[in-house]
Every structure is written in C-alpha cells, then in structure tokens.
Amino acid sequence: MSHFLASAFMGVYLFLIVLLSLYGIHRYWILYLYFRYYKWAKPYRLPALPNPLPPVTIQLPIYNERYVVERLMDAVVRLDYPKDLLEIQLLDDSTDDTLQIVKDKVDRLRGQGFDIVHLRRHRRTGFKAGALAMGLSHSRGRFLAIFDADFLPPPDFLQKTIPCFTDSRIGMVQTRWGHLNENYSLLTWIQSIFLDGHFLLEHTARNRSGAFFNFNGTAGVWRREAIESSGGWQHDTLTEDLDLSYRAQMKGWRFLFLPDVICPAELPVDINAFKTQQNRWTMGAIQTAKKMLPRIWRSPVRLKVKIEATFHLTACVGYILMAALSLLLPLSLFFRKQSHWPLTGFLEGFALAATTLSVFIFYAICQRDLYPNWKSRLKNLPMMISVGVGMCLSNARAVLQGLSSRRFEFRRTPKYSVTVRGASWKQKIYRGGNPLAAWVEIAFALYFLAAFNIAYSLKLWASLPFIALFGFGYGYVAFLTAMHGLASWQKPALLPTE
C-alpha cells in the first residue's frame, strides 16, 4: 500500500481518537463542576413543608408488568401524605394478565379509602408519553409524581420533594435512583456503578452549575404548570422525559436535583433487557439532540449552557466513534509504520488518559462519595469499562436509528421482581433478545484477539491496552448475550411483551 493511503488511513484513525478524547476531557470538566459547585459549596437546605399542603397526583405508567405492579402500588399507598390530597393514577396499556391484577388491586385500595383510578386507552398512541398526557388531562393535582413499575418510592418521598416547590421558579425535582438488586450479579453491579456516576456526578454538576439537566422519566415530581406551559408530553422522540426537560428549561423553569433523596429501583438482570433499555435511551437522546440542539443554539441562553447541552445530548455519539475504532484499530497495526506518523504513540497514550483513565477516576470518585466500602467496590471498575466498550456495537446501531427519519416503537425494559441473589428470572415471561446477535460480538472479540497477538509480536506497546480493553469487552458481552439469549430460546415467552 502506498505511503499516501497509509497516511490517509492513519489520519482518519487518529482523528477519531482525538474526537473521542474530547468526550473524555469533558468528563474531567464534570468532575471539576461537581467539586466546585457541590463538594466545596454550601449544602442545599430543604425548605419546610408548605401549609396548606397542595394536592398531588401520582402517575404510574405501566405496560405488561405482572411481576412488579402490585409491589409498586403497595409502595405508593405507603407514602406519608394525606389521603384526601393524594390522587393515584394507574396508566395501564397492558395486553396481558397485568390488566386483571391491576383491576383487583385498585378495587381493594379504593375500599381502603384511597383515591385511585385505573385509566385505559383504546390505542397505545404515543406509548409512555401518550399515557402521561392522557393522565394529565384527567388529573387534579398541582404537582405530579411519576414512578415506573420497577421503582419503590420511600414513604417520605413527597415530604422531601414537595417543599422544594415553595420556590415558584422550580418546575421539576428529580431524586437519585437507588438499586434494589445491585448485588444480584456482576451485571447488576456494573449497572449500579454506571447509574451512580450519572446521577451523583453528572446531575449534581450540571444542576448546581446552572446548566440544563433532565428528568429521568421516573422518581421525580413535576409542577403541572411547567408541563403545560412547555408544550406538554410529546412522543416524537423515545425519551419524552429528556425532550420535555429541555423545553421546560428553555422556557425559564428551574430544575432541582436532590442527591440525598434516594428512590430504589430494580436493575435489569438479563443482558438483553439491559440492551433494550440502553438502545431506547441512546436512540431517544439522539432524536432529542436533532430536535432541540438547533433551538438551543438559536436561543438566548448562555454560551456555557449551550456547550454543556451539546455535550450532554451528543454523548452517545461516542458509541459510533468506538464502533469505528473497533474496525480501524487492528488495521492500524499494518499501516502505522508505512505512514511514518511520529505522534501516533503519543496520541494513543493521550487518548488512553483522556478516555479510559477519566472513566476510572470519574467512577472511583463517585463510589468514594457514596459508599463507606468504596475501596472494595473499585475492583469491578475494569469490568464496568469493558462492558461499556462491549455494548458500543448495540448502542452505535441505536445512534444510527435515531439519526434516521424512521419512527421506532417504545420498547420497555422487562422487569421480573428479582432482587436477591439466587432468584431466577429464566422461567419468567417478557424475555427477549436473539442469541444470534452474540455472533457479531464474538467476531469482534476474535478480531481483537488476533490484533493483540500481532501488536505484541510487533512490540507496539502503546496499542496493547486499547486492544485488550476492546477485545475483553466484546468477549464478555458476547458471552452474556449468548447465555441469556439461549435461556429465552429454551422456554419461549408465553405472553406478548411489546
């Protein structure tokens, strides 16, 4: 191959590395904001409860949740709030026996004096956004608390969130997600680390520094006026929560994140369920970026808010970059000596520090600030980084889908009420996924195994950490995809899921 083609190839390869490094450098920026505006600032003091207390509507959007819906309803009726000021809405689009479970439970709770209604739609138009919009039109509360089926709000949830709305500028209050089953498996532990970083560091940093951040679709409370004045729930993206959050903040509404108020939830125990969740979040984020970024940059908001919003909404572009690097990195081993780029090793080392090292520092700080046993928890950080890499093919596909003009169905994450180690989900319905998808990940794992051997033989030491990281990540995710997918094949789902 000519020197020109080798140089062109290496130029593209190094450009992608530098571009991916920008998102890693931004992670250091989030850490700086976290320390400046949270760790080194005065703590937020919760205001007193308003007197009189306002009426609150609890919205529970559900779709085929036979294993967890009663658990959710039991938690909601234990909320420490006057019954006469509490309205509970079951926004039920179910097509299986969840429908009858909910009907029976609602009848029992109404007999106990709770104002609880079971709302059904003839068509699942707009998916979750459509259900929330329908519920809003039938609600009486000035404030609306929303909980997905896998969440268990603590009894004092409203006691700690409603006081924040004494500030008339506050349009939404988001609480931090906890984890009911983080110790179930290595996969759930890894997910808990991801979510801890997103909530404690990203949300806190953005919120306290004055940047935009988002409602996460559950475990939060909205002011009714903020929803209505911002255009209401819209379903032209798969992340209606992210979309409405940006529209509301551009209207001038302030949001508040409460890192010390924890609402626990069940983490997906099946890798295919986890992929479904990540696919929806990734695709929806890109759809929201397409919709909102042009408006944000035309708006009069501060430049630093625009820049942070751009990094926030386009963060999943990193999956495309990692997928492209997955193809180019092994090939670069053959071209780097022909291209004679003297900075190749330096740029690869810089990228390693900007990406992998930033991830390790980011989540290590998060674990240190959340858990007394944080040192023992750090042992899983390398696995977390590898899984993040191994998921990039699935998520890169979601990015491409989000960039297209095609409309996609809202595929909800299956929940099984599996919260203790040893409990099984494999004999339950709602399972999905195709074990054949693992073959692509296996192919990439073998591709990187061969590349590792070549790099070692050529003594390209700077490339070895990247190659090992990618190869192990693909191998581990492929193994879980195959094993969990085969479990679905062994006992097909008995009822429709989506």
Residue, then its C-alpha position, 0 to 999 in steps of 0.5 A: m500500500s502506498h505511503f499516501l493511503a497509509s497516511a490517509f488511513m492513519g489520519v482518519y484513525l487518529f482523528l477519531i481518537v482525538l474526537l473521542s478524547l474530547y468526550g473524555i476531557h469533558r468528563y474531567w470538566i464534570l468532575y471539576l463542576y461537581f467539586r466546585y459547585y457541590k463538594w466545596a459549596k454550601p449544602y442545599r437546605l430543604p425548605a419546610l413543608p408548605n401549609p396548606l399542603p397542595p394536592v398531588t397526583i401520582q402517575l404510574p405508567i405501566y405496560n405488561e408488568r405482572y411481576v412488579v405492579e402490585r409491589l409498586m402500588d403497595a409502595v405508593v399507598r405507603l407514602d406519608y401524605p394525606k389521603d384526601l390530597l393524594e390522587i393515584q393514577l394507574l396508566d395501564d396499556s397492558t395486553d396481558d394478565t397485568l390488566q386483571i391484577v391491576k383491576d383487583k388491586v385498585d378495587r381493594l385500595r379504593g375500599q381502603g379509602f384511597d383515591i385511585v383510578h385505573l385509566r385505559r386507552h383504546r390505542r397505545t398512541g404515543f406509548k409512555a408519553g401518550a399515557l402521561a398526557m392522557g393522565l394529565s388531562h384527567s388529573r387534579g393535582r398541582f404537582l405530579a409524581i411519576f414512578d415506573a413499575d420497577f421503582l419503590p418510592p420511600p414513604d417520605f418521598l413527597q415530604k422531601t420533594i414537595p417543599c422544594f416547590t415553595d420556590s415558584r421558579i422550580g418546575m421539576v425535582q428529580t431524586r437519585w435512583g437507588h438499586l434494589n438488586e445491585n448485588y444480584s450479579l456482576l451485571t447488576w453491579i456494573q449497572s449500579i456503578f454506571l447509574d451512580g456516576h450519572f446521577l451523583l456526578e453528572h446531575t449534581a454538576r450540571n444542576r448546581s452549575g446552572a446548566f440544563f439537566n433532565f428528568n429521568g422519566t421516573a422518581g421525580v415530581w413535576r409542577r403541572e404548570a411547567i408541563e403545560s406551559s412547555g408544550g406538554w408530553q410529546h412522543d416524537t422522540l423515545t425519551e419524552d422525559l429528556d425532550l420535555s426537560y429541555r423545553a421546560q428549561m428553555k422556557g425559564w423553569r428551574f430544575l432541582f436535583l436532590p442527591d440525598v433523596i434516594c428512590p430504589a429501583e430494580l436493575p435489569v438482570d438479563i443482558n438483553a433487557f439491559k440492551t433494550q433499555q440502553n438502545r431506547w435511551t441512546m436512540g431517544a437522546i439522539q432524536t432529542a439532540k436533532k430536535m432541540l440542539p438547533r433551538i438551543w443554539r438559536s436561543p438566548v441562553r448562555l454560551k456555557v449552557k449551550i456547550e454543556a447541552t451539546f455535550h450532554l445530548t451528543a454523548c452517545v455519539g461516542y458509541i459510533l466513534m468506538a464502533a469505528l475504532s473497533l474496525l480501524l484499530p487492528l488495521s492500524l497495526f499494518f499501516r502505522k509504520q508505512s505512514h511514518w506518523p511520529l505522534t501516533g504513540f503519543l496520541e494513543g497514550f493521550a487518548l488512553a488518559a483522556t478516555t479510559l483513565s477519566v472513566f476510572i477516576f470519574y467512577a472511583i470518585c463517585q463510589r468514594d462519595l457514596y459508599p463507606n466500602w468504596k475501596s472494595r467496590l473499585k475492583n469491578l471498575p475494569m469490568m464496568i469499562s469493558v462492558g461499556v466498550g462491549m455494548c458500543l456495537s448495540n448502542a452505535r446501531a441505536v445512534l444510527q436509528g435515531l439519526s434516521s427519519r424512521r419512527f421506532e416503537f417504545r420498547r420497555t425494559p422487562k422487569y421480573s421482581v428479582t432482587v436477591r441473589g439466587a432468584s431466577w428470572k429464566q422461567k419468567i415471561y417478557r424475555g427477549g433478545n436473539p442469541l444470534a446477535a452474540w455472533v457479531e460480538i464474538a467476531f469482534a472479540l476474535y478480531f481483537l484477539a488476533a490484533f493483540n497477538i500481532a501488536y505484541s509480536l510487533k512490540l507496539w506497546a502503546s496499542l496493547p491496552f486499547i486492544a485488550l480493553f476492546g477485545f475483553g469487552y466484546g468477549y464478555v458481552a458476547f458471552l452474556t448475550a449468548m447465555h441469556g439469549l439461549a435461556s429465552w430460546q429454551k422456554p419461549a415467552l408465553l405472553p406478548t411483551e411489546 
